[in-house]
Amino acid sequence: MGSLLHFEFKKPVPGIYSVQLFTQTGQLIHAEEIELNEKNQLVSIKVPSVTDGTYFIRMRNKKTEKEYPEKIVIE
């Protein structure tokens, strides 16, 4: 099965983003693309079943190549 991760963006830079989820050791466990518009937006992505722990998410705007890394805890 899998889990849903929810993200809320307030006034995002519009565009297509690459979203990647990594383990603490840097192993890529999920990747997908999402599209954001100019309005506040709630986005959900389905990720594979993972054990509880700390993970890293990296979003990258495909046009500007600006990256937005975040550390997340899955319980």
C-alpha positions as CSV (number, residue, x, y, z in Angstrom):
1,M,0.0,0.0,0.0
2,G,1.2,3.6,0.2
3,S,0.7,6.8,2.0
4,L,-0.4,10.3,0.9
5,L,1.8,13.3,1.7
6,H,0.1,16.6,1.7
7,F,1.8,20.0,1.0
8,E,0.3,23.4,1.2
9,F,1.8,26.1,-1.0
10,K,1.1,29.8,-0.3
11,K,1.6,32.0,-3.4
12,P,3.9,29.5,-5.2
13,V,5.9,30.4,-8.2
14,P,3.8,28.9,-11.0
15,G,5.2,26.1,-13.0
16,I,6.0,22.4,-13.2
17,Y,8.0,21.0,-10.3
18,S,9.9,17.7,-9.9
19,V,9.2,16.3,-6.5
20,Q,11.7,13.7,-5.1
21,L,11.6,11.8,-1.8
22,F,14.8,10.5,-0.3
23,T,15.8,8.4,2.7
24,Q,18.4,9.7,5.1
25,T,21.1,7.8,3.2
26,G,20.2,9.6,0.0
27,Q,18.3,6.7,-1.7
28,L,15.5,8.0,-4.0
29,I,12.3,6.3,-3.1
30,H,9.7,8.3,-5.1
31,A,9.7,10.9,-7.9
32,E,6.9,12.6,-9.7
33,E,6.0,15.9,-11.4
34,I,3.4,18.4,-10.2
35,E,2.1,21.6,-11.6
36,L,1.5,24.7,-9.4
37,N,-0.5,27.8,-10.2
38,E,-0.4,31.3,-8.6
39,K,-3.0,30.6,-6.0
40,N,-2.6,28.9,-2.6
41,Q,-2.7,25.3,-3.4
42,L,-2.9,22.0,-1.5
43,V,-1.0,19.1,-3.2
44,S,-1.1,15.4,-2.3
45,I,1.3,12.9,-3.6
46,K,1.1,9.1,-3.2
47,V,4.3,7.6,-2.0
48,P,5.2,3.9,-1.5
49,S,5.0,2.3,2.0
50,V,7.9,3.4,4.0
51,T,8.9,2.9,7.6
52,D,8.5,5.7,10.1
53,G,11.4,8.0,10.2
54,T,13.0,11.1,8.8
55,Y,13.1,11.7,5.0
56,F,14.0,14.5,2.7
57,I,11.9,16.0,0.0
58,R,13.3,18.1,-2.8
59,M,11.2,20.1,-5.1
60,R,12.7,21.7,-8.2
61,N,11.1,24.2,-10.5
62,K,11.8,22.7,-14.0
63,K,12.0,26.1,-15.7
64,T,14.0,28.1,-13.1
65,E,15.8,25.1,-11.6
66,K,15.4,26.6,-8.2
67,E,15.3,23.9,-5.5
68,Y,13.3,23.7,-2.3
69,P,14.6,21.0,0.0
70,E,12.7,20.1,3.2
71,K,13.2,17.5,5.9
72,I,10.0,15.6,6.9
73,V,9.1,13.1,9.5
74,I,6.8,10.2,8.6
75,E,5.0,8.6,11.5
